[in-house]
Structures are given as C-alpha cells and as structure tokens.
Amino acid sequence: MPESARLVADLRARGHAAIISGAGPTVVVLGTEEMLDELARTPFQGFDRRLLHVGGPAHIVSICED
C-alpha cells in the first residue's frame, strides 16, 4: 500500500481531505463537487475512480454526559 499512502500525501498536499479506507488500498477523497470535478480530470496511474454520492444533508449529533 505504499502507492496508496503516496496518493493520500499528494492529495493532502493539494488541499484535499483524503484517507485510506479500511485496510486499504482504497483511497477516499471528500470534497465539494468542484473539487471532485478537478480530480476527475487528473490522472492517477494505477488507480480507478468511482464517484460515490453521499445521501442527503449531513446532521451532527452531539452526545454529552449529564
């Protein structure tokens, strides 16, 4: 997975929120539609791209101790 780690480092250096998914070698990038469109035009040798849509607006739930 050194290739995945290098890709994550490269994406982060460009300002993207990139992580290794699970045990790898999948790399997940979170971003706005504009940011992801830019990445869709960027070649990443050895990796396939899949655009996944996350459902509905996100909600934040805060759970605090009494």
C-alpha positions in Angstrom: 0.0 0.0 0.0 2.9 2.5 -0.3 1.2 3.7 -3.5 -2.0 4.5 -1.6 0.0 6.3 1.1 1.8 8.4 -1.6 -1.5 9.2 -3.2 -3.0 10.3 0.1 0.0 12.5 0.8 -0.2 14.1 -2.7 -3.9 14.7 -2.4 -3.5 16.3 1.0 -0.7 18.5 -0.2 -3.2 19.8 -2.8 -5.7 20.6 0.0 -8.0 17.6 -0.4 -9.4 15.6 2.5 -8.0 12.2 1.6 -7.9 9.0 3.7 -7.1 5.3 3.3 -10.3 3.4 3.6 -10.2 0.5 6.0 -7.2 -1.7 5.5 -6.6 -0.2 2.0 -5.6 0.1 -0.7 -8.8 2.2 -1.4 -8.3 5.9 -1.1 -11.4 8.1 -0.2 -11.4 11.8 -1.0 -14.1 14.1 0.4 -14.8 17.4 -1.2 -17.1 19.8 -3.0 -18.4 19.0 -6.4 -16.0 21.5 -7.9 -13.0 19.9 -6.2 -14.0 16.4 -7.2 -14.6 17.5 -10.8 -11.0 18.8 -10.8 -9.8 15.4 -9.6 -11.8 13.6 -12.3 -9.6 15.3 -14.9 -6.4 14.5 -13.0 -4.6 11.2 -14.0 -3.7 8.9 -11.1 -1.7 6.0 -12.5 -2.7 2.6 -11.1 -5.9 3.8 -9.6 -9.5 3.7 -10.8 -12.0 6.4 -10.0 -15.5 6.0 -8.7 -17.7 8.9 -7.8 -20.0 8.0 -4.9 -22.8 10.2 -3.8 -23.5 10.6 -0.1 -27.2 10.7 0.8 -29.0 13.8 2.0 -27.7 16.7 4.1 -25.5 15.7 6.9 -26.6 16.1 10.5 -24.4 16.5 13.6 -25.5 14.9 16.8 -23.7 15.9 20.0 -24.0 13.5 22.9 -22.8 14.9 26.2 -22.5 13.3 29.7 -25.0 14.5 32.3 
